[in-house]
Amino acid sequence: MVQTDQIFTGGVFHHTLPDGRAGAEIVISPIEIVATTLDAEPRAFVLKLSHCQLELGGASGRMLFCRNEDRSLTIFSDQRGFSSALSDASFGVLDDKLRELFGTQRRQKTRGRFLGLVSLVALAVVGVALYFGTLAAARLAVRALPISVDEKIGAMAAASMTAGGTLPDTHSATVLVRSLVSELRPHSAIPELDFRVEVIDDPQVNAFALPGGRLFVYTGLIRRAESAEQIAGVLAHEMAHATLRHGLQKVSQSLGIIAAVQLMIGDVGGLVAFGSQVAQESVLTSYSRSAETEADLEGARMLHAAGLDPLVMGEFFEILKHEHEQLPAVLAWISTHPQHEDRIAEIRKYRDSLPAVPYRRLELSLEEAKRELAEP
Ligand SMILES: [Zn+2]
């Protein structure tokens, strides 16, 4: 069997070379490896295969090093076929070592993959913990922030949301909802909050609160209500969202870690800018179920304190529940407030836990507001 020499590119380590190393062309023949340096004055280094001690390494982990016994000379290459050429040329003498090396490498790869997976999982766990940690921190930070942050966010959002126009101050519908807010305000958890209410000319049965207490009621809701007390129920619920600072909490959750960090380092300016945008979006989507329940119960507390029956809130859900079945698209307010049967039951339970008092009716005319809304 004639064995032809095989040529590879690689390099040499030897103390006589400049920098101790040089690129080389490597020829493997049946007895020896000859590495000829690639510089202007080529030099040949010879290593007997029988003296070759093999090691794997390099950045790729695939570089195969042949060293002599005193390690003064090393010839190396990571070219494909280098190891099998060594195996062939040594007539099997190097096979055990090669098998050992490449077996080791495979095991290390497997272990590396396993460790990689473990660290990925660990990273994910840390990430999730950090995320929920910062969410909790954001909730705490929201409580620590002055209410003026809510007001700033709300004012910025309001400016762009009422571009379509609101009913004039003199309109009976505006007068009515402002009177209702005045009835409720003294019983709010934050009476000094800048509760301002406007009526938006829109057929949707809808109402919302922006952070800081800016309230909006749609003409569709006023038209649909059967009593001024029912509108008071909706307003109490919305005012509760503002005093419970659900808007700011939602903003900080939507912006996630960025907002949490900003809140923690006290960079409120950035949060206000982002927040007004998120606040606009968040009035179009629902709060969490627990936030809605909180707002229901706080609203019920306010109504009770104002001498109004908390069940008016439930009455409105009943009306809308019926309509909701027929006109789901129109009833934005109720559709973002799901599980109304559960909520009515919760409000009823809460009312029953309160000391029984005679509730009053408001001397405010819903009819006049409706009449003016009907005018062309
Ligand atoms: Zn709500």
Residues whose N, C-alpha, C, O or C-beta is under 5 A from the ligand:
A	BS01	ZN	E292 A295
